[in-house]
Amino acid sequence: MAQKYANVWSRAAARLTAFSHTQAGVLRWGVLVLLTAVWFGGGIWLWRELPFSEALYRTFSAVSMWDAYFDAREPMREVVRYAALAAPVVGLLFAFSGQLGRSLARIFNLGAAHHVVIAGDSAAALSLAQDCRKRKDSVILIADGLAEETALGLRRKGVIVLEGEAVQVETLRTARAHHAAHVVAYEPDDTANLQIEAAVRRLVGDAKRRPPIGVHVSTRSAMLLKEAREMRSSQMRKKKSGPPPIDPKPFSLEEMAARALVQKESQTLLTLAQQLGQPRLHIVFFGFDAAAEAVAERVLMSLWSAHFEAPRLTVLSSDPAATEAGFKARHREAFANPDAWVADIGFMAFDWNLAAAGAEVLESVEQARGKPTAIVVSTGADPGNIHLSLGLKRLCNHGNRWPVPIYMRETSQSEFSQQYAKGDETPELDAYLLAFGAHQVNATRSRIIDGSLDQGAAIAHEHYNKGLGAKDAMSMRELQSAMKDWGDVLETYRAANRAVADAAMVKAWDAGFRPALKGEKGDSAIAVPAALMEKMARAEHDRWMAERLMSGWRPTAANEARNNDLMAHDKIVAWDQLSEADRNNDVVQVRASMDVARLMHKEGFVARG
């Protein structure tokens, strides 16, 4: 059974919050209206022979137990007098019940612990809060200026909504953040999110927390995400005995969306490149916002196959010179070490706001860079992505020119994506649309709090740490327990193993396997054929070098030792320069990929045709 983040008090507060804001108000008003209708309708009917004013007076008097009602014998008179007594009493009880529930919820919340605190009022933050409630977690949402109807809807689901600024220690204290299981800083400003983490640290102080409070800090800047992770590694190296009370967990929705896309679509792309007779995977980007750049990074770090050359990227943007300069500035080492590897990425001019995508655009890309394996559309705005993706689909399918998948970035699921961008639904080789990156899929408890995308990375680290290259495959229980020590892994190793996990399905494809389809009998005991092992290990080493250089590492100078603080590595050299032990490390990671693939697809694998 999945863990629920709540204690008795926080659970009671959530239930009272939901109870006091549900649609029960409609029932309350219905009962009150019915009692009043019986009172007045029955009274008027009883005194119908009198003038209306007199009948109305005698009807009102039922509440004062007037003589005609006090010694009532007729059934109707009995009904009227009890309805008259019940209406004000029930009305008073109902009037105070909602407020009473809210007050009790606040009181119970004073003892809340092991719950989830979310700071922010974006659509992604609200999506996370609702998903946590579906998992029966107790959730406190700190939001400043949330719309009244939105707040009411959340409270009806049991989310406790606090108005205030989460960067203030007192607001976090009210939310019991210092006793929470997880705090998620989800403000639109990266600086505010870092301030929330600092405020939680001040609030907790030197108090011991076992396990430590996971503080998940949202970052939209890829460079800031990298630095925040390196800072975490530095803190872990200097920590004293015992776990720290705060465990910072910086994350990026764009990176999560990119990793999920690469993990899911890698085998599709490899199979398509093989069918099209291409020498390498070639991804063409229309637009290069933060989401597109995240996909580009994951492709260059992970989509390396033993049967193809290094991946190639082509970027079309309205200002290719500025886009190229920015990417190279953020990934300097990926272009500064030609003896190891240079990222194969080209930048071309195309402004979708000034010109429609026509055949001449495709021809220029094809002549300069070759035919693509896939297209990524991520211009920075959902309407633009939808319009451009539709146009590209029609263009690519005209004469079956580019029969490739078009991955359309969408921040929030729309009717369009649900109807027309669901993936390949025909057996023909043609261009189709697939939406990715919506917060409804991305901003979930599983991905942000539980770290489901990192489970494969934990397995890869376990392989490397224990040198399992020459041993049998891990059991499923061992695979599932590998996350246990993941929290103690330095970020530099986390980053490397994330790329290993993202490349797992590539290794499975290289070894000759694909996931079993529905109705097929799959085999979970997949292994790399001995004849392919060295070839795949060489490709893995090339992939690893690309990932290290993309992550900001550099090769060491001659006779220089590895230095984690300076991000210098002595193994960023060609395969032929490695020792036998170092080559075996690549074998270990190839074997690790098989176990990662097994965990990702528990239905098993079959030999691909």
VOGU-3710 file (C-alpha; in Angstrom, 3 decimals, decimal comma):
1> maqkyanvws> 0,000/0,000/0,000  1,315/3,470/-0,932  2,389/5,724/1,915  -0,056/8,444/2,968  1,352/11,740/4,203  -0,815/12,652/7,187  -1,259/12,112/10,921  -4,495/11,784/12,903  -4,875/15,550/13,463  -4,088/16,617/9,913
11> raaarltafs> -6,438/13,941/8,571  -9,234/15,182/10,864  -8,592/18,779/9,777  -8,817/17,778/6,099  -12,090/15,915/6,615  -13,650/18,785/8,565  -12,525/21,242/5,889  -14,174/19,143/3,187  -17,329/18,615/5,274  -17,828/22,293/6,061
21> htqagvlrwg> -17,468/23,326/2,402  -19,361/20,582/0,583  -22,677/20,745/-1,204  -24,379/19,825/2,084  -25,471/23,479/2,170  -28,024/22,700/-0,547  -29,466/19,937/1,646  -29,580/22,272/4,643  -31,487/24,946/2,758  -33,782/22,302/1,308
31> vlvlltavwf> -34,734/21,016/4,773  -35,294/24,568/6,049  -37,452/25,513/3,064  -39,502/22,315/3,435  -40,179/22,951/7,137  -41,178/26,542/6,437  -43,441/25,445/3,580  -45,187/22,889/5,811  -45,583/25,490/8,562  -47,076/28,248/6,414
41> gggiwlwrel> -48,854/26,063/3,880  -50,492/23,955/6,586  -51,395/26,993/8,710  -53,052/28,881/5,876  -54,974/25,743/4,961  -56,118/25,224/8,589  -57,465/28,804/8,812  -58,665/29,061/5,244  -62,202/30,065/6,312  -60,880/33,227/8,020
51> pfsealyrtf> -59,727/36,378/6,277  -56,188/35,993/4,909  -54,645/38,463/7,379  -56,202/36,601/10,306  -55,145/33,212/8,882  -51,596/34,512/8,471  -51,559/35,807/12,047  -52,727/32,477/13,443  -50,163/30,650/11,297  -47,344/32,794/12,739
61> savsmwdayf> -48,652/32,163/16,228  -47,882/28,444/15,957  -44,324/29,208/17,066  -45,647/30,747/20,309  -47,766/27,687/21,232  -51,062/29,681/21,079  -54,052/27,888/22,671  -55,404/26,529/19,399  -52,068/24,749/18,871  -51,217/23,918/22,472
71> darepmrevv> -53,980/21,331/22,866  -54,038/20,217/19,253  -55,952/17,103/18,266  -56,038/17,301/14,474  -53,085/15,669/12,600  -52,559/18,731/10,394  -52,418/21,056/13,400  -49,828/18,730/15,018  -47,706/18,851/11,859  -47,922/22,637/11,626
81> ryaalaapvv> -46,970/23,311/15,255  -43,922/20,987/15,110  -42,817/22,453/11,793  -43,110/25,936/13,312  -40,925/24,906/16,252  -38,390/23,018/14,110  -37,803/25,696/11,465  -35,963/28,282/13,648  -34,124/25,621/15,660  -32,875/23,809/12,552
91> gllfafsgql> -32,035/27,136/10,919  -29,807/28,135/13,839  -28,038/24,762/13,873  -27,376/24,867/10,155  -26,201/28,475/10,309  -23,442/27,602/12,745  -22,508/24,127/11,459  -20,307/25,333/8,580  -18,453/27,833/10,738  -18,145/25,225/13,463
101> grslarifnl> -16,556/22,774/11,025  -14,056/25,383/9,816  -13,175/26,373/13,377  -12,650/22,774/14,425  -10,497/22,196/11,326  -8,220/25,081/12,365  -7,975/23,693/15,888  -7,120/20,177/14,704  -4,607/21,644/12,288  -2,555/22,856/15,281
111> gaahhvviag> -1,448/19,261/15,725  -0,861/18,506/12,022  2,310/16,562/11,156  3,680/14,361/8,354  1,493/16,232/5,858  2,205/18,031/2,567  2,603/21,809/2,357  2,389/23,416/-1,094  3,241/27,072/-1,686  1,845/28,633/-4,850
121> dsaaalslaq> -1,366/29,282/-6,758  -0,367/28,257/-10,283  -2,338/25,639/-12,196  0,481/23,149/-11,594  0,451/23,790/-7,830  -3,319/23,299/-7,659  -3,005/20,146/-9,763  -0,454/18,745/-7,314  -2,660/19,597/-4,323  -5,637/17,776/-5,820
131> dcrkrkdsvi> -3,552/14,761/-6,801  -2,193/14,484/-3,250  -5,753/14,572/-1,900  -6,687/11,735/-4,251  -3,904/9,743/-2,575  -5,453/10,564/0,829  -2,632/12,914/1,849  -3,379/15,873/4,106  -2,561/19,042/2,164  -2,112/22,651/3,239
141> liadglaeet> -1,930/25,083/0,326  -0,400/28,523/0,908  -1,738/30,874/-1,759  -1,878/34,650/-1,883  -4,807/35,985/-3,900  -6,450/32,724/-4,927  -9,874/33,232/-6,534  -12,713/32,637/-4,072  -14,437/29,970/-6,169  -11,134/28,152/-6,731
151> alglrrkgvi> -10,381/28,163/-3,014  -13,896/26,899/-2,256  -13,483/24,035/-4,723  -10,194/23,008/-3,104  -11,661/23,170/0,393  -14,535/20,948/-0,676  -11,920/18,333/-1,541  -10,302/18,670/1,865  -7,395/20,981/0,963  -6,722/23,490/3,752
161> vlegeavqve> -6,113/26,835/2,038  -4,098/29,497/3,888  -3,857/33,026/2,563  -0,441/34,564/2,991  3,118/34,775/1,692  4,998/31,506/1,990  8,365/33,288/2,173  7,371/34,471/5,663  8,351/32,183/8,529  5,113/32,846/10,426
171> tlrtarahha> 3,002/31,732/7,453  4,981/28,511/7,257  4,627/28,076/11,016  0,833/28,343/10,685  0,982/25,686/7,963  3,036/23,496/10,332  5,773/23,280/7,677  8,351/22,421/10,360  6,402/19,211/11,078  5,486/18,346/7,470
181> ahvvayepdd> 6,696/15,340/5,515  7,133/17,424/2,356  7,133/21,118/1,484  6,789/22,033/-2,198  7,849/25,572/-3,162  5,849/26,238/-6,316  5,814/30,023/-6,729  6,302/31,420/-10,267  9,502/33,207/-9,148  12,579/30,985/-8,680
191> tanlqieaav> 13,984/33,418/-6,129  10,824/33,174/-4,013  11,082/29,375/-4,052  14,669/29,514/-2,798  13,536/31,942/-0,090  10,833/29,474/0,977  13,461/26,757/1,374  15,579/29,150/3,459  12,528/30,064/5,586  11,806/26,385/6,262
201> rrlvgdakrr> 15,432/25,959/7,355  15,121/28,876/9,782  11,842/27,513/11,111  13,236/24,032/11,738  16,576/25,251/13,063  18,632/22,505/14,686  15,614/20,348/15,527  15,993/16,753/14,436  13,634/15,385/11,828  13,666/11,669/11,061
211> ppigvhvstr> 13,175/11,288/8,191  14,223/14,790/7,103  11,640/17,130/5,619  11,778/16,979/1,831  11,738/20,542/0,496  10,993/20,388/-3,242  12,061/23,645/-4,884  10,656/24,410/-8,327  13,113/26,081/-10,693  12,363/27,303/-14,188
221> samllkeare> 15,959/28,209/-14,973  17,992/25,209/-16,147  21,212/26,850/-14,961  19,778/27,582/-11,528  18,532/23,994/-11,285  22,043/22,730/-11,984  23,590/25,050/-9,409  20,944/24,197/-6,797  21,743/20,524/-7,237  25,473/21,132/-6,954
231> mrssqmrkkk> 24,836/23,158/-3,802  22,963/20,181/-2,352  25,992/17,973/-3,083  28,276/20,448/-1,365  26,024/20,482/1,714  25,957/16,686/1,830  29,758/16,482/1,716  30,012/18,825/4,703  27,165/17,392/6,775  27,783/16,273/10,319
241> sgpppidpkp> 26,868/12,873/11,734  23,235/11,995/11,207  20,863/13,169/8,475  20,135/16,913/8,202  16,620/18,069/9,181  16,027/19,430/5,647  16,567/17,507/2,419  16,460/19,979/-0,508  15,067/18,502/-3,721  15,279/21,017/-6,593
251> fsleemaara> 13,180/20,059/-9,608  11,983/21,367/-12,963  8,683/20,518/-14,636  10,334/21,048/-18,015  13,053/18,520/-17,204  10,481/16,016/-15,922  8,409/16,351/-19,086  11,507/15,921/-21,248  12,694/12,837/-19,358  9,259/11,216/-19,516
261> lvqkesqtll> 9,093/11,893/-23,266  12,555/10,420/-23,914  11,859/7,342/-21,797  8,542/6,696/-23,516  9,453/7,455/-27,125  13,067/6,274/-27,490  12,203/2,862/-28,970  9,692/4,439/-31,361  12,378/6,816/-32,652  14,997/4,086/-33,037
271> tlaqqlgqpr> 12,599/1,837/-34,936  11,566/4,716/-37,192  15,187/5,678/-37,922  15,842/2,066/-38,861  12,774/1,941/-41,147  13,783/5,207/-42,831  17,374/4,025/-43,277  18,814/6,958/-41,337  22,386/6,895/-39,953  21,407/8,665/-36,732
281> lhivffgfda> 18,480/10,055/-34,753  17,815/13,569/-36,017  15,392/15,729/-34,032  14,179/19,029/-35,511  12,946/21,729/-33,115  10,486/24,421/-34,132  11,002/26,898/-31,304  13,533/26,575/-28,507  11,995/27,711/-25,254  12,928/26,209/-21,867
291> aaeavaervl> 10,831/23,101/-22,491  12,394/22,483/-25,910  15,893/22,996/-24,543  15,169/20,462/-21,799  14,206/17,901/-24,469  17,362/18,730/-26,437  19,521/18,173/-23,360  17,947/14,773/-22,610  18,327/13,657/-26,248  22,031/14,566/-26,285
301> mslwsahfea> 22,565/12,902/-22,906  20,604/9,692/-23,439  19,616/8,762/-27,015  22,873/7,041/-27,975  22,480/3,708/-29,745  25,161/1,167/-30,606  23,520/0,827/-34,053  23,517/4,536/-34,935  25,846/7,513/-34,944  25,642/10,231/-32,274
311> prltvlssdp> 22,273/12,077/-32,175  21,797/15,256/-34,207  19,619/18,269/-33,425  18,429/21,087/-35,656  16,790/24,186/-34,181  14,609/26,623/-36,117  14,094/29,942/-34,352  13,326/33,557/-35,196  16,778/34,619/-33,956  19,123/31,678/-34,529
321> aateagfkar> 22,295/33,595/-33,635  21,006/34,542/-30,180  19,526/31,089/-29,604  22,812/29,414/-30,533  24,870/31,756/-28,372  22,621/31,171/-25,368  22,702/27,371/-25,693  26,468/27,286/-26,108  26,940/29,605/-23,144  24,861/27,309/-20,948
331> hreafanpda> 26,689/24,202/-22,211  30,186/25,466/-22,830  31,983/22,175/-22,220  29,854/20,391/-24,830  31,572/22,527/-27,502  34,998/23,198/-25,935  36,387/19,640/-26,017  36,534/18,383/-29,613  38,901/15,545/-28,659  36,128/14,034/-26,515
341> wvadigfmaf> 32,826/15,062/-28,102  31,080/18,079/-29,626  27,289/18,372/-29,574  25,874/18,030/-33,099  23,330/20,862/-33,059  22,613/23,359/-35,820  20,568/26,575/-35,751  18,523/27,900/-38,670  16,214/30,874/-39,184  12,435/30,553/-39,312
351> dwnlaaagae> 9,868/32,909/-37,747  6,476/31,172/-37,499  4,859/34,497/-36,579  5,793/36,034/-39,938  5,619/33,072/-42,293  3,659/29,842/-42,604  5,552/26,558/-42,623  5,909/25,582/-46,271  7,795/23,083/-48,386  10,750/25,473/-48,667
361> vlesveqarg> 11,301/25,254/-44,898  11,475/21,470/-44,980  13,738/21,550/-48,037  16,214/23,904/-46,358  16,400/21,679/-43,272  16,770/18,534/-45,373  19,530/19,972/-47,548  21,512/21,423/-44,664  21,037/18,747/-41,995  19,295/15,711/-43,507
371> kptaivvstg> 15,847/14,201/-42,981  14,508/14,139/-39,428  13,441/11,294/-37,176  11,055/13,501/-35,187  9,883/17,074/-34,737  9,453/18,944/-31,456  7,218/22,031/-31,474  7,738/24,283/-28,464  7,466/27,981/-29,265  6,550/29,165/-25,768
381> adpgnihlsl> 2,766/29,437/-26,166  0,171/26,684/-26,432  -1,953/28,318/-29,201  1,130/28,827/-31,348  2,241/25,238/-30,748  -1,170/23,887/-31,747  -1,391/25,979/-34,919  2,179/25,225/-36,013  1,875/21,499/-35,218  -1,265/21,145/-37,329
391> glkrlcnhgn> 0,384/22,917/-40,229  3,499/20,736/-39,975  1,440/17,560/-39,842  -0,335/18,454/-43,097  2,961/19,504/-44,667  4,858/16,369/-43,629  2,098/14,092/-44,881  1,852/15,850/-48,264  3,436/13,263/-50,508  4,584/11,399/-47,393
401> rwpvpiymre> 7,502/13,782/-47,232  8,460/13,475/-43,538  6,483/10,592/-41,973  7,704/11,389/-38,457  6,063/11,989/-35,061  5,461/15,611/-34,064  5,765/16,172/-30,316  3,740/19,225/-29,374  4,438/21,007/-26,097  1,269/21,780/-24,136
411> tsqsefsqqy> 1,320/23,308/-20,655  -2,302/22,350/-19,980  -4,398/19,641/-21,621  -6,870/21,040/-24,134  -9,749/19,587/-26,085  -7,460/19,636/-29,100  -4,784/17,443/-27,563  -7,300/15,009/-26,157  -8,917/14,584/-29,567  -6,105/14,962/-32,095
421> akgdetpeld> -2,699/14,705/-30,403  -2,859/11,286/-28,789  -0,121/9,538/-30,762  0,048/7,099/-33,660  -3,343/5,483/-34,191  -2,846/4,066/-37,682  -0,605/1,270/-39,040  0,605/3,494/-41,899  3,957/5,245/-41,746  2,851/8,855/-41,506
431> ayllafgahq> 3,293/12,003/-39,469  1,179/12,180/-36,328  0,861/14,430/-33,274  1,589/13,636/-29,643  1,182/16,209/-26,867  3,579/16,273/-23,930  4,308/18,357/-20,856  0,800/19,184/-19,556  0,712/19,951/-15,830  -2,136/17,454/-15,337
441> vnatrsriid> 0,322/14,689/-16,220  3,497/16,271/-14,917  2,627/18,021/-11,646  1,695/14,892/-9,743  2,542/13,422/-6,383  4,214/10,466/-8,077  6,675/12,573/-10,066  7,366/15,482/-7,726  7,131/14,027/-4,222  7,736/10,308/-4,760
451> gsldqgaaia> 10,347/10,858/-7,487  9,053/8,053/-9,721  11,210/9,166/-12,665  14,304/8,650/-10,490  13,550/5,046/-9,584  15,471/3,789/-12,598  18,361/6,116/-11,752  18,504/4,632/-8,248  18,822/1,163/-9,766  21,631/2,328/-12,057
461> hehynkglga> 23,481/3,787/-9,077  23,012/0,571/-7,133  24,600/-1,367/-9,987  27,558/0,987/-10,213  28,020/1,246/-6,447  28,058/-2,531/-5,940  29,798/-3,462/-9,174  27,049/-5,764/-10,409  28,390/-5,992/-13,962  29,372/-9,627/-13,746
471> kdamsmrelq> 26,547/-10,756/-11,454  23,042/-12,003/-12,028  20,160/-9,630/-12,676  18,578/-8,052/-9,620  15,330/-9,484/-8,305  12,183/-7,383/-8,560  12,256/-6,839/-4,803  15,829/-5,543/-5,055  14,790/-3,267/-7,903  11,930/-1,774/-5,897
481> samkdwgdvl> 14,079/-1,244/-2,795  16,892/0,520/-4,636  15,285/3,918/-3,883  15,976/3,398/-0,177  19,461/4,923/-0,230  18,853/7,293/-3,162  18,464/10,267/-0,813  22,102/9,930/0,272  23,489/9,989/-3,280  25,397/13,125/-4,310
491> etyraanrav> 23,763/15,142/-7,057  26,650/14,674/-9,456  25,991/10,917/-9,387  22,240/11,459/-9,493  22,571/13,447/-12,716  24,728/10,774/-14,321  22,391/7,968/-13,321  19,280/9,853/-14,470  20,746/9,829/-17,969  21,510/6,105/-17,636
501> adaamvkawd> 17,865/5,465/-16,691  16,584/7,614/-19,561  18,747/5,548/-21,947  17,496/2,199/-20,620  14,978/1,594/-23,400  17,655/2,427/-25,984  19,841/-0,348/-24,530  16,908/-2,764/-24,546  16,308/-1,919/-28,225  19,997/-2,358/-29,042
511> agfrpalkge> 19,931/-5,763/-27,341  17,007/-6,788/-29,567  13,993/-6,338/-27,263  10,814/-4,294/-27,222  8,052/-4,094/-24,560  5,376/-6,760/-24,861  2,095/-5,508/-26,280  -1,267/-6,195/-24,725  -2,028/-9,895/-25,114  1,601/-10,852/-25,752
521> kgdsaiavpa> 3,532/-13,035/-23,346  6,577/-11,060/-22,264  9,842/-12,242/-20,739  11,294/-10,291/-17,808  14,679/-12,042/-17,922  16,252/-9,975/-20,700  20,018/-9,832/-21,184  22,559/-8,367/-23,583  23,950/-10,893/-26,105  27,653/-11,488/-25,493
531> almekmarae> 28,500/-10,551/-29,089  26,990/-7,090/-28,591  28,359/-6,268/-25,151  31,581/-4,494/-26,166  29,839/-2,511/-28,901  27,129/-1,412/-26,484  29,694/-0,622/-23,778  31,587/1,624/-26,232  28,356/3,447/-27,090  27,585/3,767/-23,368
541> hdrwmaerlm> 30,980/5,370/-22,747  30,381/7,863/-25,555  26,946/8,617/-24,108  28,406/9,054/-20,631  31,025/11,518/-21,905  28,310/13,521/-23,662  26,228/13,621/-20,464  29,189/14,742/-18,341  30,154/17,485/-20,798  26,530/18,621/-21,135
551> sgwrptaane> 26,337/18,762/-17,329  29,326/21,125/-17,165  32,161/18,703/-16,461  35,466/18,922/-18,346  38,344/16,558/-19,000  41,304/16,823/-16,648  44,675/17,967/-17,882  47,505/15,448/-18,242  48,297/13,750/-14,913  45,548/15,774/-13,199
561> arnndlmahd> 43,348/13,880/-10,730  39,579/13,974/-10,740  38,147/16,954/-8,839  34,416/16,959/-8,015  34,427/20,552/-6,761  35,987/21,812/-10,009  33,893/19,357/-12,065  36,952/17,851/-13,748  36,953/14,143/-14,654  39,937/12,006/-15,671
571> kivawdqlse> 37,785/9,425/-17,491  36,480/11,795/-20,187  38,741/10,172/-22,759  38,301/7,853/-25,736  37,358/4,211/-25,101  40,805/2,992/-26,192  42,449/5,041/-23,443  40,433/3,431/-20,629  41,726/0,741/-18,333  40,017/-2,638/-18,197
581> adrnndvvqv> 38,388/-1,690/-14,876  37,028/1,539/-16,346  35,643/-0,311/-19,363  33,930/-2,708/-17,013  32,124/0,259/-15,429  30,473/0,834/-18,793  29,552/-2,842/-18,927  27,980/-2,416/-15,483  25,836/0,458/-16,746  24,728/-1,520/-19,802
591> rasmdvarlm> 23,601/-4,335/-17,509  21,980/-1,784/-15,211  19,921/-0,541/-18,148  18,416/-3,997/-18,545  17,205/-3,927/-14,931  15,898/-0,380/-15,324  13,961/-1,469/-18,415  12,513/-4,425/-16,509  11,244/-2,117/-13,788  9,762/0,346/-16,291
601> hkegfvarg> 7,896/-2,416/-18,158  6,794/-5,077/-15,720  4,709/-6,764/-18,442  7,989/-8,037/-19,927  9,732/-7,902/-23,289  9,708/-9,807/-26,568  12,305/-10,054/-29,317  11,749/-7,281/-31,842  11,392/-8,307/-35,443
//
